[in-house]
Amino acid sequence: MAIPTVGSMYIPSPAKIVKVEQLTALEKLFQVELPVGQSLGHDPGQFVEVSLLGIGEAPISISSSPSRSNGHFELCVRKVGDVTAAMHTLKAGATIGVRGPFGHGFPVENMRGKDIIFAAGGLGLAPARSLINQVLDERDKFGRVIILYGAKNPSELLFRDELEQWSNRSDIEFHVTVDRPDSTWVGNAGVITTLFKFVTVSPRSTVAVTVGPPIMYRFVLMELLSKGIPEGQIWMSLERRMKCGVGKCGHCQINNFYCCQQGPAFTYAQVKGVEEAI
C-alpha cells in the first residue's frame, strides 16, 4: 500500500514532526504529519521507512491506530543506530522523509467477533499498540480483550498513561509485569509468561497476537498452544527483520519468503518449523 499522491514507493514523501514525547530513557514518541492531501492509510502492523537527509534510512513500525489518524500517525523510536539517534535530536517542526506503509499487517476484519489476547514484550508494545487501539475503538465488535505486557524493569514501561487507562477499564483484562522490580514496584514480578496463570480462554473463539523480542516468542507460543489456541489463530510480527521495505536487499528473507512483503505479520502456522523465523 503506497502513500496517496506519492509517485513511487522508492521516493520518500516529506513529512513534518508535530510533537515529540519522551517515553523512556531510550524511546521517544513522534507524531508525524504528511502534506495536505496525503494520508498514510496504514493497517495495524505495517511499517514505514524513515529517512534523514545525509544520514540514512531506517524501517520503523507504525505505533498509532488507523482509527485515530486525524491526519497524523505516530512512531515510537528507540535510540539504537545512526538514523534513530539523529531522530532523537529532532524537535517539533523538523522534516523527515517517509516511504510506505509497507508489508501486510494484522487482519482486523478476520478478528472481529472473537476474543483477542495480546502478549507484548518491551518495545513490542509499540507496533502492538496500533492494533490494540483499533480494537478498543471498535470494542463492541470483539469479545473479551486480554492484554499482557512485560518489560525488563519499571523504567522501561512504555505508554504509561495508556497502561493506567487500560488497568481502569472494566471491559479489558490487563496484566503487566517486570523482570526486575525496583523498590517502588507493587505489581507482578517475572517474565511475561508468568502472567498466563491469570488467563483462561475459549481456544476456538480466541485470536492471539504477540509482538516482542525473539527470545520471548518461543515461550509465549508454548503458553498459547498449551491453552489450545489453534496455530492459525496465533499471530506474530517479524518486524525486527525489516530493511529496505521493497524486497530488494534480501535482509528480511527467510527461506523462500520476504518478511517486508508477505509479513511482517504472520500466523504461527505459516512460520512453524522455519528456523530463522523464531
C-alpha positions, 0 to 999 in steps of 0.5 A: 500500500503506497502513500496517496499522491506519492509517485513511487514507493522508492521516493520518500514523501516529506513529512513534518514532526508535530510533537515529540514525547519522551517515553523512556530513557531510550524511546521517544514518541513522534507524531508525524504529519504528511502534506495536505492531501496525503494520508498514510492509510496504514493497517495495524502492523505495517511499517514505514521507512524513515529517512534523514537527509545525509544520514540514512534510512531506517524501517520503523513500525507504525505505533498509532491506530488507523482509527485515530489518524486525524491526519497524523500517525505516530512512531515510537523510536528507540535510540539504537543506530545512526538514523534513530539517534539523529531522530532523537535530536529532532524537535517539533517542526523538523522534516523527515522523509517517509516511504510506505506503509509497507508489508501486510499487517494484522487482519482486523476484519478476520478478528472481529467477533472473537476474543483477542489476547495480546502478549507484548514484550518491551518495545513490542508494545509499540507496533502492538499498540496500533492494533490494540487501539483499533480494537478498543475503538471498535470494542463492541465488535470483539469479545473479551480483550486480554492484554499482557505486557512485560518489560525488563524493569519499571523504567522501561514501561512504555505508554504509561498513561495508556497502561493506567487507562487500560488497568481502569477499564472494566471491559479489558483484562490487563496484566503487566509485569517486570523482570526486575522490580525496583523498590517502588514496584507493587505489581507482578514480578517475572517474565511475561509468561508468568502472567498466563496463570491469570488467563483462561480462554475459549481456544476456538473463539480466541485470536492471539497476537504477540509482538516482542523480542525473539527470545520471548516468542518461543515461550509465549507460543508454548503458553498459547498452544498449551491453552489450545489456541489453534496455530492459525489463530496465533499471530506474530510480527517479524518486524525486527527483520525489516530493511529496505521495505521493497524486497530488494536487499534480501535482509528480511528473507527467510527461506523462500519468503520476504518478511517486508512483503508477505509479513511482517505479520504472520500466523504461527502456522505459516512460520512453524518449523522455519528456523530463522523465523523464531 
